[in-house]
């Protein structure tokens, strides 16, 4: 499977954001990933039209945390 440069960037950002989330909440990275991938934030990240992937992993992690507090 060949990933586009956008898909590769999105997957890398998701992994880095999940690492940040896991560290902040002292949970396993796989637990953070499982929760993140089901979120609206992840949907925005993997939608090329939103250009959300232009943001850094800390911003993405912050947005995920804002979503979870609503």
Backbone atoms as SQL, in Angstrom:
CREATE TABLE atoms (id INTEGER PRIMARY KEY, chain TEXT, resi INTEGER, resn TEXT, atom TEXT, x REAL, y REAL, z REAL);
INSERT INTO atoms VALUES
  (1, 'A', 1, 'UNK', 'N', 0.842, -1.177, 0.000),
  (2, 'A', 1, 'UNK', 'CA', 0.000, 0.000, 0.000),
  (3, 'A', 1, 'UNK', 'C', 0.887, 1.240, 0.000),
  (4, 'A', 2, 'UNK', 'N', 0.613, 2.132, -0.903),
  (5, 'A', 2, 'UNK', 'CA', 1.375, 3.367, -1.009),
  (6, 'A', 2, 'UNK', 'C', 0.551, 4.504, -0.409),
  (7, 'A', 3, 'UNK', 'N', 1.154, 5.213, 0.528),
  (8, 'A', 3, 'UNK', 'CA', 0.482, 6.345, 1.162),
  (9, 'A', 3, 'UNK', 'C', 0.862, 7.634, 0.451),
  (10, 'A', 4, 'UNK', 'N', -0.096, 8.533, 0.329),
  (11, 'A', 4, 'UNK', 'CA', 0.229, 9.853, -0.195),
  (12, 'A', 4, 'UNK', 'C', 0.996, 10.611, 0.879),
  (13, 'A', 5, 'UNK', 'N', 1.628, 11.698, 0.486),
  (14, 'A', 5, 'UNK', 'CA', 2.365, 12.492, 1.473),
  (15, 'A', 5, 'UNK', 'C', 1.426, 13.028, 2.553),
  (16, 'A', 6, 'UNK', 'N', 0.169, 13.278, 2.193),
  (17, 'A', 6, 'UNK', 'CA', -0.802, 13.753, 3.171),
  (18, 'A', 6, 'UNK', 'C', -1.165, 12.647, 4.159),
  (19, 'A', 7, 'UNK', 'N', -1.423, 11.449, 3.649),
  (20, 'A', 7, 'UNK', 'CA', -1.775, 10.326, 4.521),
  (21, 'A', 7, 'UNK', 'C', -0.634, 9.990, 5.470),
  (22, 'A', 8, 'UNK', 'N', 0.586, 10.013, 4.950),
  (23, 'A', 8, 'UNK', 'CA', 1.748, 9.739, 5.798),
  (24, 'A', 8, 'UNK', 'C', 1.837, 10.789, 6.906),
  (25, 'A', 9, 'UNK', 'N', 1.655, 12.048, 6.538),
  (26, 'A', 9, 'UNK', 'CA', 1.704, 13.136, 7.523),
  (27, 'A', 9, 'UNK', 'C', 0.612, 12.980, 8.568),
  (28, 'A', 10, 'UNK', 'N', -0.585, 12.628, 8.135),
  (29, 'A', 10, 'UNK', 'CA', -1.710, 12.458, 9.055),
  (30, 'A', 10, 'UNK', 'C', -1.441, 11.327, 10.043),
  (31, 'A', 11, 'UNK', 'N', -0.930, 10.209, 9.551),
  (32, 'A', 11, 'UNK', 'CA', -0.650, 9.069, 10.430),
  (33, 'A', 11, 'UNK', 'C', 0.460, 9.391, 11.419),
  (34, 'A', 12, 'UNK', 'N', 1.482, 10.084, 10.960),
  (35, 'A', 12, 'UNK', 'CA', 2.581, 10.471, 11.841),
  (36, 'A', 12, 'UNK', 'C', 2.094, 11.444, 12.917),
  (37, 'A', 13, 'UNK', 'N', 1.302, 12.422, 12.524),
  (38, 'A', 13, 'UNK', 'CA', 0.754, 13.373, 13.496),
  (39, 'A', 13, 'UNK', 'C', -0.156, 12.682, 14.507),
  (40, 'A', 14, 'UNK', 'N', -0.956, 11.731, 14.051),
  (41, 'A', 14, 'UNK', 'CA', -1.824, 10.986, 14.973),
  (42, 'A', 14, 'UNK', 'C', -0.983, 10.232, 15.992),
  (43, 'A', 15, 'UNK', 'N', 0.080, 9.583, 15.538),
  (44, 'A', 15, 'UNK', 'CA', 0.953, 8.834, 16.452),
  (45, 'A', 15, 'UNK', 'C', 1.610, 9.765, 17.467),
  (46, 'A', 16, 'UNK', 'N', 2.095, 10.913, 17.006),
  (47, 'A', 16, 'UNK', 'CA', 2.749, 11.852, 17.918),
  (48, 'A', 16, 'UNK', 'C', 1.748, 12.458, 18.901),
  (49, 'A', 17, 'UNK', 'N', 0.544, 12.777, 18.429),
  (50, 'A', 17, 'UNK', 'CA', -0.486, 13.321, 19.318),
  (51, 'A', 17, 'UNK', 'C', -0.878, 12.287, 20.370),
  (52, 'A', 18, 'UNK', 'N', -0.991, 11.032, 19.974),
  (53, 'A', 18, 'UNK', 'CA', -1.337, 9.963, 20.931),
  (54, 'A', 18, 'UNK', 'C', -0.242, 9.772, 21.962),
  (55, 'A', 19, 'UNK', 'N', 0.993, 9.918, 21.557),
  (56, 'A', 19, 'UNK', 'CA', 2.109, 9.821, 22.507),
  (57, 'A', 19, 'UNK', 'C', 1.995, 10.943, 23.542),
  (58, 'A', 20, 'UNK', 'N', 1.690, 12.138, 23.084),
  (59, 'A', 20, 'UNK', 'CA', 1.512, 13.281, 23.982),
  (60, 'A', 20, 'UNK', 'C', 0.343, 13.043, 24.939),
  (61, 'A', 21, 'UNK', 'N', -0.771, 12.572, 24.406),
  (62, 'A', 21, 'UNK', 'CA', -1.953, 12.299, 25.233),
  (63, 'A', 21, 'UNK', 'C', -1.623, 11.244, 26.286),
  (64, 'A', 22, 'UNK', 'N', -0.938, 10.189, 25.878),
  (65, 'A', 22, 'UNK', 'CA', -0.564, 9.112, 26.809),
  (66, 'A', 22, 'UNK', 'C', 0.332, 9.633, 27.928),
  (67, 'A', 23, 'UNK', 'N', 1.297, 10.469, 27.573),
  (68, 'A', 23, 'UNK', 'CA', 2.213, 11.020, 28.580),
  (69, 'A', 23, 'UNK', 'C', 1.478, 11.943, 29.548),
  (70, 'A', 24, 'UNK', 'N', 0.595, 12.778, 29.027),
  (71, 'A', 24, 'UNK', 'CA', -0.142, 13.721, 29.874),
  (72, 'A', 24, 'UNK', 'C', -1.044, 13.007, 30.880),
  (73, 'A', 25, 'UNK', 'N', -1.649, 11.919, 30.444),
  (74, 'A', 25, 'UNK', 'CA', -2.636, 11.227, 31.280),
  (75, 'A', 25, 'UNK', 'C', -2.085, 9.965, 31.936),
  (76, 'A', 26, 'UNK', 'N', -0.799, 9.709, 31.693),
  (77, 'A', 26, 'UNK', 'CA', -0.131, 8.534, 32.276),
  (78, 'A', 26, 'UNK', 'C', -0.897, 7.246, 31.975),
  (79, 'A', 27, 'UNK', 'N', -1.203, 7.072, 30.678),
  (80, 'A', 27, 'UNK', 'CA', -1.876, 5.864, 30.206),
  (81, 'A', 27, 'UNK', 'C', -1.025, 5.235, 29.109),
  (82, 'A', 28, 'UNK', 'N', -1.321, 4.003, 28.776),
  (83, 'A', 28, 'UNK', 'CA', -0.589, 3.315, 27.713),
  (84, 'A', 28, 'UNK', 'C', -0.879, 3.988, 26.368),
  (85, 'A', 29, 'UNK', 'N', 0.130, 4.090, 25.503),
  (86, 'A', 29, 'UNK', 'CA', -0.089, 4.706, 24.193),
  (87, 'A', 29, 'UNK', 'C', -1.215, 4.046, 23.392),
  (88, 'A', 30, 'UNK', 'N', -1.369, 2.735, 23.510),
  (89, 'A', 30, 'UNK', 'CA', -2.430, 2.051, 22.759),
  (90, 'A', 30, 'UNK', 'C', -3.814, 2.453, 23.265),
  (91, 'A', 31, 'UNK', 'N', -3.925, 2.733, 24.557),
  (92, 'A', 31, 'UNK', 'CA', -5.199, 3.206, 25.128),
  (93, 'A', 31, 'UNK', 'C', -5.503, 4.610, 24.605),
  (94, 'A', 32, 'UNK', 'N', -4.487, 5.449, 24.574),
  (95, 'A', 32, 'UNK', 'CA', -4.653, 6.804, 24.035),
  (96, 'A', 32, 'UNK', 'C', -5.044, 6.743, 22.562),
  (97, 'A', 33, 'UNK', 'N', -4.380, 5.865, 21.808),
  (98, 'A', 33, 'UNK', 'CA', -4.679, 5.731, 20.382),
  (99, 'A', 33, 'UNK', 'C', -6.113, 5.256, 20.173),
  (100, 'A', 34, 'UNK', 'N', -6.539, 4.266, 20.943),
  (101, 'A', 34, 'UNK', 'CA', -7.887, 3.722, 20.797),
  (102, 'A', 34, 'UNK', 'C', -8.939, 4.806, 21.010),
  (103, 'A', 35, 'UNK', 'N', -8.746, 5.631, 22.006),
  (104, 'A', 35, 'UNK', 'CA', -9.687, 6.714, 22.277),
  (105, 'A', 35, 'UNK', 'C', -9.596, 7.801, 21.206),
  (106, 'A', 36, 'UNK', 'N', -8.372, 8.166, 20.840),
  (107, 'A', 36, 'UNK', 'CA', -8.170, 9.235, 19.861),
  (108, 'A', 36, 'UNK', 'C', -8.779, 8.884, 18.508),
  (109, 'A', 37, 'UNK', 'N', -8.538, 7.665, 18.043),
  (110, 'A', 37, 'UNK', 'CA', -8.946, 7.295, 16.689),
  (111, 'A', 37, 'UNK', 'C', -10.468, 7.296, 16.528),
  (112, 'A', 38, 'UNK', 'N', -11.200, 7.190, 17.639),
  (113, 'A', 38, 'UNK', 'CA', -12.667, 7.216, 17.610),
  (114, 'A', 38, 'UNK', 'C', -13.228, 8.632, 17.745),
  (115, 'A', 39, 'UNK', 'N', -12.356, 9.609, 17.902),
  (116, 'A', 39, 'UNK', 'CA', -12.792, 10.976, 18.199),
  (117, 'A', 39, 'UNK', 'C', -13.094, 11.793, 16.943),
  (118, 'A', 40, 'UNK', 'N', -13.815, 12.874, 17.168),
  (119, 'A', 40, 'UNK', 'CA', -14.078, 13.838, 16.093),
  (120, 'A', 40, 'UNK', 'C', -12.773, 14.506, 15.655),
  (121, 'A', 41, 'UNK', 'N', -11.865, 14.691, 16.584),
  (122, 'A', 41, 'UNK', 'CA', -10.565, 15.281, 16.267),
  (123, 'A', 41, 'UNK', 'C', -9.827, 14.424, 15.245),
  (124, 'A', 42, 'UNK', 'N', -9.857, 13.114, 15.419),
  (125, 'A', 42, 'UNK', 'CA', -9.210, 12.212, 14.456),
  (126, 'A', 42, 'UNK', 'C', -9.898, 12.300, 13.098),
  (127, 'A', 43, 'UNK', 'N', -11.210, 12.389, 13.100),
  (128, 'A', 43, 'UNK', 'CA', -11.939, 12.517, 11.829),
  (129, 'A', 43, 'UNK', 'C', -11.497, 13.773, 11.093),
  (130, 'A', 44, 'UNK', 'N', -11.345, 14.869, 11.838),
  (131, 'A', 44, 'UNK', 'CA', -10.883, 16.117, 11.214),
  (132, 'A', 44, 'UNK', 'C', -9.456, 15.962, 10.693),
  (133, 'A', 45, 'UNK', 'N', -8.606, 15.290, 11.468),
  (134, 'A', 45, 'UNK', 'CA', -7.209, 15.115, 11.074),
  (135, 'A', 45, 'UNK', 'C', -7.099, 14.337, 9.770),
  (136, 'A', 46, 'UNK', 'N', -7.892, 13.287, 9.608),
  (137, 'A', 46, 'UNK', 'CA', -7.790, 12.431, 8.430),
  (138, 'A', 46, 'UNK', 'C', -8.641, 12.901, 7.251),
  (139, 'A', 47, 'UNK', 'N', -9.230, 14.067, 7.362),
  (140, 'A', 47, 'UNK', 'CA', -9.988, 14.663, 6.261),
  (141, 'A', 47, 'UNK', 'C', -9.106, 15.729, 5.609),
  (142, 'A', 48, 'UNK', 'N', -8.603, 15.430, 4.419),
  (143, 'A', 48, 'UNK', 'CA', -7.688, 16.356, 3.735),
  (144, 'A', 48, 'UNK', 'C', -8.299, 17.735, 3.540),
  (145, 'A', 49, 'UNK', 'N', -9.610, 17.808, 3.408),
  (146, 'A', 49, 'UNK', 'CA', -10.269, 19.089, 3.132),
  (147, 'A', 49, 'UNK', 'C', -10.167, 20.072, 4.285),
  (148, 'A', 50, 'UNK', 'N', -10.010, 19.576, 5.523),
  (149, 'A', 50, 'UNK', 'CA', -9.958, 20.471, 6.680),
  (150, 'A', 50, 'UNK', 'C', -8.592, 21.116, 6.863),
  (151, 'A', 51, 'UNK', 'N', -7.564, 20.501, 6.288),
  (152, 'A', 51, 'UNK', 'CA', -6.167, 20.953, 6.459),
  (153, 'A', 51, 'UNK', 'C', -5.766, 20.982, 7.936),
  (154, 'A', 52, 'UNK', 'N', -6.469, 20.204, 8.765),
  (155, 'A', 52, 'UNK', 'CA', -6.150, 20.115, 10.189),
  (156, 'A', 52, 'UNK', 'C', -4.769, 19.505, 10.385),
  (157, 'A', 53, 'UNK', 'N', -4.336, 18.710, 9.414),
  (158, 'A', 53, 'UNK', 'CA', -3.021, 18.070, 9.474),
  (159, 'A', 53, 'UNK', 'C', -1.887, 19.089, 9.360),
  (160, 'A', 54, 'UNK', 'N', -2.196, 20.323, 9.069),
  (161, 'A', 54, 'UNK', 'CA', -1.166, 21.372, 9.009),
  (162, 'A', 54, 'UNK', 'C', -0.725, 21.805, 10.408),
  (163, 'A', 55, 'UNK', 'N', -1.476, 21.418, 11.422),
  (164, 'A', 55, 'UNK', 'CA', -1.142, 21.760, 12.807),
  (165, 'A', 55, 'UNK', 'C', -0.171, 20.743, 13.385),
  (166, 'A', 56, 'UNK', 'N', 0.467, 21.122, 14.466),
  (167, 'A', 56, 'UNK', 'CA', 1.416, 20.234, 15.122),
  (168, 'A', 56, 'UNK', 'C', 0.736, 19.253, 16.060),
  (169, 'A', 57, 'UNK', 'N', 1.477, 18.250, 16.520),
  (170, 'A', 57, 'UNK', 'CA', 0.899, 17.215, 17.383),
  (171, 'A', 57, 'UNK', 'C', 0.397, 17.741, 18.724),
  (172, 'A', 58, 'UNK', 'N', 1.056, 18.739, 19.286),
  (173, 'A', 58, 'UNK', 'CA', 0.586, 19.290, 20.563),
  (174, 'A', 58, 'UNK', 'C', -0.756, 19.996, 20.387),
  (175, 'A', 59, 'UNK', 'N', -0.912, 20.726, 19.299),
  (176, 'A', 59, 'UNK', 'CA', -2.187, 21.388, 19.019),
  (177, 'A', 59, 'UNK', 'C', -3.291, 20.351, 18.834),
  (178, 'A', 60, 'UNK', 'N', -2.984, 19.284, 18.112),
  (179, 'A', 60, 'UNK', 'CA', -3.960, 18.218, 17.874),
  (180, 'A', 60, 'UNK', 'C', -4.347, 17.551, 19.193),
  (181, 'A', 61, 'UNK', 'N', -3.360, 17.284, 20.052),
  (182, 'A', 61, 'UNK', 'CA', -3.639, 16.701, 21.375),
  (183, 'A', 61, 'UNK', 'C', -4.500, 17.652, 22.206),
  (184, 'A', 62, 'UNK', 'N', -4.201, 18.946, 22.150),
  (185, 'A', 62, 'UNK', 'CA', -5.007, 19.939, 22.878),
  (186, 'A', 62, 'UNK', 'C', -6.447, 19.952, 22.374),
  (187, 'A', 63, 'UNK', 'N', -6.616, 19.897, 21.065),
  (188, 'A', 63, 'UNK', 'CA', -7.958, 19.897, 20.476),
  (189, 'A', 63, 'UNK', 'C', -8.729, 18.645, 20.900),
  (190, 'A', 64, 'UNK', 'N', -8.052, 17.514, 20.925),
  (191, 'A', 64, 'UNK', 'CA', -8.669, 16.267, 21.395),
  (192, 'A', 64, 'UNK', 'C', -9.129, 16.422, 22.844),
  (193, 'A', 65, 'UNK', 'N', -8.292, 17.004, 23.679),
  (194, 'A', 65, 'UNK', 'CA', -8.644, 17.178, 25.091),
  (195, 'A', 65, 'UNK', 'C', -9.796, 18.163, 25.265),
  (196, 'A', 66, 'UNK', 'N', -9.841, 19.211, 24.436),
  (197, 'A', 66, 'UNK', 'CA', -10.985, 20.136, 24.477),
  (198, 'A', 66, 'UNK', 'C', -12.270, 19.389, 24.099),
  (199, 'A', 67, 'UNK', 'N', -12.167, 18.545, 23.078),
  (200, 'A', 67, 'UNK', 'CA', -13.331, 17.765, 22.648),
  (201, 'A', 67, 'UNK', 'C', -13.833, 16.861, 23.776),
  (202, 'A', 68, 'UNK', 'N', -12.940, 16.251, 24.497),
  (203, 'A', 68, 'UNK', 'CA', -13.314, 15.300, 25.546),
  (204, 'A', 68, 'UNK', 'C', -13.883, 15.985, 26.785),
  (205, 'A', 69, 'UNK', 'N', -13.674, 17.290, 26.941),
  (206, 'A', 69, 'UNK', 'CA', -14.207, 17.998, 28.106),
  (207, 'A', 69, 'UNK', 'C', -15.594, 18.575, 27.843),
  (208, 'A', 70, 'UNK', 'N', -16.043, 18.502, 26.623),
  (209, 'A', 70, 'UNK', 'CA', -17.368, 19.056, 26.262),
  (210, 'A', 70, 'UNK', 'C', -18.464, 18.115, 26.739);
